[in-house]
Every structure is written in structure tokens, then in C-alpha cells.
Amino acid sequence: MNSPVYQTVIIGGGFTGLFTALHLAHEHYPRSVILIDKNERFCFKPLLYEYFDGEMDTFQVVPRFSELLKGSGVIFVQDAVQSIDLHQRAVKLASGNSYKYSNLVLALGSVTTYHQVEGAKENAFPFWTQEDAIALERHLRDRLQLAVQTEDSEERRKLLTVGVVGGGSSGVEIAATLADFLPHWYEVLGGNSSEIRIVLLNHGKEILNDDINNPLRPIAEKELQKRRIPIEILTGAEVTTIHPNAIEYKHNNQIKTLATHTAIWTAGTSVHPVIKDLPISQEHRDHHGHPLVTPTMQLLDFPEVFAGGDCAGLPDNSLPPTAQVAYQQGANIAHNLKAIALGEELKPVKVNTRGTLLKLGVNNAAANLFNVFEVAGEPAHLIRHATYLTLLPTPIHDFKAATEWVNEEIFHQHLNSQDVGKKVVQAVEIVGAGVVGILAARKLLKMLGDEDKRD
């Protein structure tokens, strides 16, 4: 008879998986923990734009798992998950190795979907990982260099046109980022930056439709036109084919073509194939195909398995796929795993969303705080950075429970209907906890003070 295995396996080192591991280590979890991810590095996706345009360094945005987990006791395995046997409680890896578990955490995230658009996978650049960012940067620098060297005006226009497919948050953020710093790259080469063209193609009639940042759409639409290169927004544009040098799309029942050597794909994600292949009935999945979980984040038929982030379907409770949600789910899953190990009662997972953040170019953003008030421009940029910097994972010896989100009631003690400027400062102090928030708040106070003087 086999002796029982007492170890927790976490598959996927995204926000939910990594923060589950870090919280287990911080809470001195009494069982061994194995974190499995196919990549060597964690990717802090909300700040991938800052990594892409050089605002932030590699160690900040894409640190190695080995560094983050140093001294934590968590075992990191770099490998791809091939399959999961829920009945035998085993995870099989691409290398041929397998791991038995007493508890499993599903945190593989989602994968890019191309909606069967011809040529999209082959000819469009996704923007999801460090590798994606590096590949896109190399491609763009190469296109700019060729544009400087060509005397053919039509060919140069193709080289200097960028088509971004998808008008959700990711599409808006990458388009705004490119519109601010591509002109700088081109001018350094001696080119005329006014020749650069950024086109955002959106299938729907409005950008950010059915998106967590939908309330920020009016701000976004204005800010996209204020970039160094104003962004052209094509709504009602259904992309049908992506060629190496053109994007075909249907608009008003007519097939049109955008001549470009650069297509960036941000038009959607789907359930990870490993999660899709799990022996879970359709009745126990949501309409997207995510496995449904209990209030404690456990699979309905396999209570030893937890799921979070893009791997979990929450009955009657749709949560946005954001860093703050994944962070809190990771902390709660860790708490319940420890409760199981100690024979204590599990607690329902409670997630408090604190608003939304949208990057709108270099040193520019929009923020919707607690669905109460909105901030734009550099103040929103400071709030965004202060917030994300407190969520950046660090090696376990630097990990602080203080980086958790402050209880909503504390915020409401500061909130009233007057003096929006002070509320913004207070929001930075609270949302961007600790030293980072204080520094950002001081800068905001100075800015607000300067504005008062001008008024």
C-alpha cells in the first residue's frame, strides 16, 4: 500500500500561482510546495509596457522565479504541464516527469486566441510575455531602420504603419505606448516622426466595450488623440485576414485593406488547453469553459484541487482578470491550504476590487478608483505605478503582509464628495501602500499645489 503524499503542487507561475506560493511560505505552511511553470521568469504583465519602452528594468518586471523564491522553501520546476490526472492526483510534465499531490492549485492562466482569423497566428505579434515584447521591439526597430533607408514613399508608409487588432484594455495600452515612443526611436535614426501611423482596429462599435475599463472610455478616447502620434481608431472593423504586409478587415459590409508590415494581436484569450482537457462536465463549467469553483475556490467534484485567476469560474460572480484580484485569490487559497493542513475551517474567498487602471502613454494613465471618481494624466500615472509597485513580488525575505490591499472601510473614512485633489492624494497613500505611496502622494501634493498657484 502506497503511503500518502503530503505536498501541494501549484501549476502556473502567474499572479495567482506565484502569490499562493509566496503566501504559503510567509505563513510557514507545514507541507512541501512545488511551483511548476514553463518559463524561467515571472512576468508582471501590467508593467510589460514599461519594460517594452524602457521605463522599467528586467529585474523589476520579469524577475527569475529562482530569485523570487530564494529562501522560501518552495521548489521551482521549470517545465510545461502536459496533463493532469485528477483521479490519481498526479501532474504529468512535458519532460516525462510527474508529481503526485495531496493538494493542487490550478493557476495556468489563459492563452491567446486568434478566433480562426486567417494568418493571425503566423503574421501578428501577440503581447503577452517577455519573449513577445522582445520580438516586437526587434521587429519595430528593424522596420524603422528600413523606412529610413527606403526612398519609395509607399513602401515607407507600410513600414511606418502599425495596426493594433483589438480595442480592449491591452490594445488601447499598447497603441498609446507605441504612439508616444516610436516617434522618438524614428527621430534618433533621422526620420520624420509625422510619417508614423498607429491604427487601432476594433470589431465593436466602441473601444473598451464589455471591458473592466469601460467607464474610462471617454478619457481614453481623448487621451489617445493627445499622443505624440494621434491614434486612428477604426470601430466596426472585423479583421478577416492578416498578411505579412497587410490587414484585411470588413467595414460596413465592404472588405478593406490596411497596408502595414506590423500587426499586433490583442483581440482575446481562451481557456488553457490543459484546463480544457480536464474531466469536468459542461454543467460544472461556466459559459467560457472555466471550471466552476466553490466559494472557497475548490473544484466542485475534486475539493483537494483549488483554482484561481483565469482557471476558475465563479458562479454568479464575475471578477475581472486583474493583478489585484489574482493577488487576493492567491492569499486566500494559501490561507485555506494551511487550514486543511492544520485541520481548521476553510473560509470563503473575498475579493475587494479597488478600481481600475489604464496606461495611456508614457507617464500618462487613467484610474477609476472604487467606482467613485476618476483621475487622468500624470496623477493617474502615479497612482498606477504606486499601486503596481506594491504588488511587485519580491524574494521571500523581503515579502511583507503590509502589501495587501487595505480594507475598504478604511478608504471610506477618507472619502467625501468634496476636494477631489485631496482625495486623489489620499487614494495614492492607501492604494499605493507604504513608502511608494507616500512618495507618490508627496509628488501629487506638489503638483496640486502648483495648480492652485496657477489658478
C-alpha positions in Angstrom: 0.0 0.0 0.0 1.4 3.4 -1.0 1.9 5.9 1.8 0.0 9.2 1.4 1.8 12.1 -0.3 1.6 15.4 1.6 2.7 18.0 -0.8 1.0 20.9 -2.7 1.7 21.3 -6.3 1.0 24.7 -8.0 0.9 24.7 -11.7 1.4 28.1 -13.3 3.6 30.9 -12.0 1.4 33.8 -12.9 -0.1 36.1 -10.3 -2.4 33.6 -8.6 0.2 30.8 -8.6 3.2 32.8 -7.5 1.4 34.7 -4.8 -0.2 31.5 -3.5 3.4 30.1 -3.2 4.7 33.3 -1.5 1.9 33.5 1.0 2.3 29.8 1.9 6.0 30.4 2.6 5.2 33.6 4.5 2.6 31.7 6.6 5.1 28.8 7.3 2.9 26.2 5.6 3.8 22.8 7.1 3.8 20.8 3.8 6.2 20.9 0.9 5.3 23.2 -2.1 6.2 22.7 -5.7 5.7 25.6 -8.2 5.7 24.5 -11.9 6.0 26.9 -14.8 7.3 26.5 -18.3 9.2 29.9 -18.1 12.3 30.8 -16.2 10.9 34.2 -15.3 7.7 35.6 -13.8 6.1 38.3 -16.0 4.3 41.2 -14.3 2.0 41.8 -17.2 0.5 45.2 -16.3 4.1 46.6 -16.4 5.2 44.8 -19.6 4.6 48.1 -21.4 7.1 49.8 -19.1 9.6 47.0 -19.8 9.0 47.3 -23.5 9.6 51.1 -23.7 12.5 51.1 -21.3 10.8 52.8 -18.4 11.5 49.8 -16.1 14.2 47.2 -15.8 14.2 43.4 -16.4 14.6 42.6 -12.7 11.5 44.6 -11.9 9.1 43.4 -14.5 10.4 39.9 -15.4 12.4 38.6 -12.4 13.6 35.0 -12.3 11.5 32.6 -10.2 14.7 31.3 -8.6 15.3 34.7 -7.2 11.8 35.4 -6.1 11.6 32.0 -4.3 15.1 32.1 -2.8 15.0 31.1 0.8 11.3 30.4 0.7 11.4 26.6 0.8 9.3 26.5 -2.4 10.7 24.1 -5.0 10.6 25.6 -8.5 10.4 23.3 -11.5 10.8 24.8 -15.0 8.7 22.5 -17.2 5.5 22.5 -19.2 2.4 20.7 -17.9 1.2 18.1 -20.3 -1.8 16.6 -18.4 -3.4 16.3 -15.1 -4.9 13.1 -13.7 -7.5 14.3 -11.1 -8.4 10.8 -10.0 -4.8 9.6 -9.4 -3.8 13.1 -8.1 -0.8 13.4 -10.5 0.6 16.1 -12.8 2.5 14.9 -15.9 5.1 17.2 -17.4 6.4 17.5 -21.0 9.8 16.2 -19.8 8.2 12.9 -18.8 8.4 13.6 -15.1 5.3 13.5 -12.9 4.4 14.8 -9.5 1.8 13.4 -7.0 -0.1 15.8 -4.9 -2.3 16.0 -1.8 -3.5 19.4 -2.9 -3.3 21.0 -6.4 -3.6 24.7 -7.4 -4.6 25.4 -11.0 -3.1 28.7 -12.0 -2.1 28.3 -15.6 -3.9 31.4 -16.8 -5.3 31.7 -20.3 -3.8 31.5 -23.8 -4.1 33.8 -26.8 -6.9 33.0 -29.2 -7.0 34.1 -32.8 -10.7 33.5 -33.5 -9.8 31.5 -36.6 -8.7 34.6 -38.4 -6.6 33.5 -41.3 -2.9 34.4 -40.9 -3.2 35.9 -37.5 -1.1 33.4 -35.6 1.6 33.4 -38.3 1.8 37.1 -39.0 0.6 39.0 -36.0 2.6 39.8 -32.8 0.9 38.9 -29.5 1.9 41.0 -26.5 1.7 38.6 -23.5 5.2 37.6 -22.4 8.8 38.9 -22.2 9.5 37.0 -25.4 6.6 38.8 -27.1 8.0 42.2 -26.0 11.5 41.4 -27.2 10.3 40.0 -30.6 8.1 43.1 -31.2 10.8 45.5 -30.2 13.3 43.9 -32.6 10.7 43.9 -35.4 9.8 47.5 -34.9 13.4 48.7 -34.8 14.1 46.8 -38.0 11.1 48.3 -39.7 12.1 51.8 -38.7 15.7 51.3 -39.9 14.4 50.0 -43.3 12.0 53.0 -43.5 14.9 55.5 -43.1 16.8 53.8 -45.9 14.0 53.5 -48.5 13.1 56.2 -51.0 9.9 54.5 -52.0 7.2 56.6 -50.2 4.5 53.9 -50.5 6.8 51.2 -49.1 8.0 53.6 -46.3 4.3 54.2 -45.3 3.8 50.4 -44.9 6.9 50.2 -42.8 5.8 53.0 -40.6 2.2 51.9 -40.1 1.3 49.8 -37.1 -2.1 48.0 -36.9 -3.3 47.0 -33.4 -6.1 44.5 -33.5 -8.4 44.7 -30.5 -9.9 47.7 -28.7 -9.8 46.3 -25.2 -7.5 47.4 -22.4 -4.5 45.7 -23.9 -5.0 47.1 -27.4 -5.5 50.6 -26.0 -2.5 50.4 -23.8 0.0 49.1 -26.4 -1.3 51.6 -29.0 -0.9 54.5 -26.6 2.6 53.4 -25.6 3.8 53.0 -29.2 2.3 56.3 -30.2 4.5 58.1 -27.6 7.9 56.4 -28.0 8.0 55.2 -31.6 8.5 58.8 -32.8 11.5 59.1 -30.6 13.0 55.9 -32.0 12.5 57.1 -35.5 13.8 60.6 -34.9 17.0 59.2 -33.4 17.5 57.4 -36.8 17.0 60.7 -38.6 13.4 60.0 -39.7 10.4 62.3 -39.9 8.1 61.1 -37.0 5.0 62.6 -38.5 5.1 59.8 -41.1 4.4 57.2 -38.4 0.8 55.9 -38.3 -0.8 53.9 -35.4 -4.2 52.4 -36.3 -6.4 50.6 -33.7 -8.9 48.2 -35.2 -11.9 47.3 -33.1 -14.7 44.8 -34.0 -17.2 46.5 -31.8 -18.7 50.0 -32.2 -16.8 51.3 -29.1 -13.4 50.7 -27.7 -13.3 49.1 -24.2 -16.7 47.7 -24.6 -17.5 44.9 -22.1 -14.1 45.7 -20.6 -13.3 46.4 -16.9 -12.1 49.8 -18.0 -15.3 50.7 -19.9 -16.0 53.6 -17.5 -12.8 55.2 -18.6 -13.6 55.1 -22.3 -14.3 58.9 -22.7 -11.0 59.7 -21.0 -9.2 57.1 -23.2 -10.7 58.4 -26.4 -9.4 61.9 -25.6 -6.0 60.8 -24.4 -5.4 58.6 -27.5 -5.6 61.7 -29.6 -3.1 63.6 -27.4 -0.3 61.2 -28.0 2.8 62.3 -30.0 1.2 60.4 -32.9 -2.6 60.7 -32.7 -4.1 57.2 -32.9 -6.6 56.4 -35.6 -9.5 54.4 -34.2 -11.4 52.2 -36.6 -14.6 50.8 -35.0 -16.9 48.2 -36.5 -13.8 46.8 -38.2 -13.9 42.9 -38.3 -10.5 41.6 -39.1 -10.7 38.7 -41.6 -7.1 38.0 -42.7 -3.7 39.1 -41.7 -1.0 39.0 -44.3 2.8 39.7 -43.8 2.2 43.2 -45.3 -1.5 43.9 -44.8 -4.5 43.6 -42.6 -7.8 42.8 -44.3 -11.0 43.8 -42.5 -14.7 44.1 -43.1 -16.2 47.5 -42.5 -19.8 48.4 -43.5 -20.0 45.2 -45.4 -17.0 46.1 -47.5 -13.6 44.4 -47.5 -10.9 46.9 -46.9 -7.1 46.7 -46.5 -4.7 48.4 -44.2 -1.2 48.2 -45.7 1.3 47.5 -42.9 4.3 45.4 -42.0 3.3 45.3 -38.3 0.1 43.7 -36.9 -0.2 43.4 -33.2 -2.9 41.0 -31.8 -4.7 41.8 -28.6 -8.1 40.5 -29.5 -8.8 37.9 -26.9 -7.9 34.9 -24.8 -9.3 31.4 -24.3 -9.1 28.6 -21.7 -5.7 26.9 -21.4 -5.7 23.6 -23.2 -4.7 21.6 -20.1 -7.7 23.1 -18.2 -10.0 22.4 -21.2 -9.0 18.7 -21.2 -9.8 18.1 -17.5 -12.6 15.5 -17.0 -15.1 18.1 -15.8 -18.6 18.2 -17.2 -20.0 21.2 -19.0 -22.5 21.6 -16.2 -19.6 22.2 -13.9 -18.0 24.9 -16.1 -19.0 28.5 -16.9 -20.0 29.7 -20.4 -16.3 30.3 -21.2 -15.3 26.8 -20.2 -13.6 27.6 -16.9 -14.2 25.0 -14.2 -16.7 26.2 -11.6 -15.4 26.5 -8.0 -16.9 26.8 -4.6 -16.8 30.0 -2.5 -13.5 28.6 -1.1 -12.0 28.3 -4.6 -12.2 24.4 -4.7 -13.4 22.4 -7.7 -16.9 21.1 -7.2 -16.0 17.4 -7.7 -12.4 17.5 -6.5 -12.2 19.5 -3.3 -8.5 18.8 -3.0 -8.0 21.0 -6.1 -8.1 24.8 -5.9 -8.3 27.1 -9.0 -7.8 30.8 -9.3 -7.4 33.6 -11.9 -8.3 32.6 -15.5 -8.6 28.9 -14.4 -11.6 29.5 -12.2 -15.3 30.1 -12.9 -17.2 31.8 -10.1 -20.9 31.1 -10.0 -22.9 34.3 -10.3 -19.8 36.4 -9.5 -17.7 37.6 -12.4 -14.4 39.1 -11.3 -12.0 40.9 -13.7 -8.7 39.2 -14.7 -6.6 41.8 -12.9 -3.5 41.6 -10.8 -5.3 42.8 -7.7 -7.9 40.0 -8.0 -5.3 37.3 -8.6 -3.2 38.6 -5.7 -6.1 38.4 -3.3 -7.2 35.0 -4.6 -3.6 33.7 -4.1 -3.6 34.9 -0.5 -7.0 33.3 0.2 -6.1 30.0 -1.4 -2.9 29.9 0.7 -4.9 30.5 3.8 -7.3 27.6 3.0 -4.5 25.3 2.1 -2.9 25.9 5.5 -6.3 25.4 7.1 -6.6 22.0 5.5 -3.1 21.0 6.7 -4.0 22.1 10.3 -7.5 20.6 10.3 -9.1 24.1 10.6 -12.2 25.5 8.9 -11.9 26.9 5.4 -13.1 30.4 4.7 -14.9 31.8 1.6 -12.7 33.8 -0.6 -13.5 37.5 -0.5 -12.0 39.8 -3.2 -12.3 43.6 -2.9 -11.7 45.3 -6.2 -10.3 48.8 -5.7 -10.9 50.2 -9.1 -9.2 50.0 -12.5 -6.0 51.4 -14.0 -5.3 52.1 -17.7 -2.0 53.1 -19.2 -2.5 55.8 -21.8 1.1 56.5 -23.0 4.4 57.4 -21.4 3.8 59.0 -17.9 0.1 59.0 -18.6 -2.8 56.9 -17.4 -6.4 56.9 -16.3 -7.7 55.5 -13.0 -11.2 54.7 -11.8 -11.0 54.4 -8.0 -13.6 52.4 -6.2 -16.1 53.4 -9.0 -16.4 56.7 -7.1 -14.1 59.1 -9.0 -11.8 59.2 -12.0 -8.3 60.6 -12.4 -6.4 61.2 -15.6 -2.9 62.3 -16.7 0.2 62.2 -14.6 -1.7 61.9 -11.2 -3.3 58.7 -12.6 0.1 57.5 -13.8 1.5 58.0 -10.2 -1.4 56.1 -8.7 -1.0 53.3 -11.2 2.8 53.0 -10.5 2.3 53.2 -6.8 -0.3 50.5 -6.9 1.6 48.1 -9.0 4.9 48.6 -7.3 3.3 47.5 -4.0 2.2 44.3 -5.8 5.5 43.5 -7.3 6.6 40.1 -5.9 9.9 40.1 -4.0 12.2 37.4 -2.6 10.6 35.8 0.4 12.9 37.5 2.9 11.5 40.9 1.8 7.9 39.8 1.5 5.6 41.9 3.6 2.0 41.2 4.5 1.6 45.0 4.5 1.4 45.0 0.7 -2.1 43.5 0.9 -4.9 45.8 0.0 -6.2 47.9 2.8 -9.8 47.2 4.0 -12.4 49.2 2.0 -13.8 50.7 5.2 -10.5 52.5 5.8 -10.8 54.1 2.4 -14.3 55.3 3.0 -13.1 57.1 6.2 -11.2 59.4 3.9 -13.8 59.7 1.2 -16.2 62.6 0.8 -17.9 64.4 -2.0 -15.6 67.4 -1.9 -12.0 68.3 -2.5 -11.1 65.8 -5.3 -7.5 66.8 -5.2 -7.0 65.7 -1.6 -9.0 62.5 -2.3 -6.6 61.6 -5.1 -3.6 62.1 -2.7 -5.3 60.0 0.0 -6.1 57.3 -2.6 -2.4 57.1 -3.5 -1.4 56.8 0.1 -3.9 54.0 0.6 -3.9 52.1 -2.7 -0.1 52.5 -3.1 0.7 51.4 0.4 3.9 52.1 2.2 6.9 54.2 1.1 5.9 54.1 -2.6 2.5 55.5 -1.9 3.9 58.3 0.4 6.4 59.4 -2.2 3.8 59.4 -4.9 1.4 61.3 -2.7 4.1 64.0 -2.0 4.7 64.5 -5.7 0.9 64.8 -6.2 0.7 67.3 -3.4 3.4 69.4 -5.1 1.6 69.1 -8.4 -1.7 70.1 -6.9 -0.1 73.0 -5.1 1.4 74.2 -8.3 -2.0 74.1 -9.9 -3.5 76.1 -7.1 -0.9 78.8 -7.6 -1.7 78.9 -11.4 -5.4 79.2 -10.5 
